[in-house]
Amino acid sequence: PKSLQLQHHKRVFHNVAGPNRELGLPVVDLSQEDNLKRLSSLGIYSFIPLANREQANGCFGIPVISVHNMQNGLTS
């Protein structure tokens, strides 16, 4: 559905009002060294592995940000 139709559906059938705020999780190909370098420069060294994603010639995961780094302002 188009965005306006989806908003209408949420408002009418699910009582959701206000802006449509969607959340997303970044999925990173950990087999690409450039991706690992970028993430490590942000202080991200941990990942949650995703099963059944390896058949696409990659090793995928969700980056995990350290609370310690967030409190110290080391990640953006």
PEDAWO-V119443 format. One record per residue. N is the residue number from 1. RES is the residue in three letters. PSI is psi in whole degrees, 0 to 359 (999 if undefined). Layout:
{{N & RES & PSI} {N & RES & PSI}}
//
This chain:
{{1 & PRO & 155} {2 & LYS & 162} {3 & SER & 314} {4 & LEU & 322} {5 & GLN & 320} {6 & LEU & 317} {7 & GLN & 318} {8 & HIS & 315} {9 & HIS & 314} {10 & LYS & 320} {11 & ARG & 315} {12 & VAL & 315} {13 & PHE & 340} {14 & HIS & 5} {15 & ASN & 36} {16 & VAL & 121} {17 & ALA & 164} {18 & GLY & 186} {19 & PRO & 150} {20 & ASN & 98} {21 & ARG & 110} {22 & GLU & 146} {23 & LEU & 153} {24 & GLY & 156} {25 & LEU & 131} {26 & PRO & 134} {27 & VAL & 125} {28 & VAL & 138} {29 & ASP & 106} {30 & LEU & 352} {31 & SER & 350} {32 & GLN & 114} {33 & GLU & 326} {34 & ASP & 321} {35 & ASN & 317} {36 & LEU & 321} {37 & LYS & 316} {38 & ARG & 314} {39 & LEU & 319} {40 & SER & 329} {41 & SER & 339} {42 & LEU & 1} {43 & GLY & 19} {44 & ILE & 114} {45 & TYR & 354} {46 & SER & 150} {47 & PHE & 150} {48 & ILE & 116} {49 & PRO & 146} {50 & LEU & 125} {51 & ALA & 155} {52 & ASN & 22} {53 & ARG & 357} {54 & GLU & 343} {55 & GLN & 350} {56 & ALA & 30} {57 & ASN & 39} {58 & GLY & 171} {59 & CYS & 109} {60 & PHE & 150} {61 & GLY & 168} {62 & ILE & 122} {63 & PRO & 144} {64 & VAL & 126} {65 & ILE & 131} {66 & SER & 134} {67 & VAL & 324} {68 & HIS & 314} {69 & ASN & 323} {70 & MET & 317} {71 & GLN & 329} {72 & ASN & 359} {73 & GLY & 26} {74 & LEU & 342} {75 & THR & 153} {76 & SER & 999}}
//
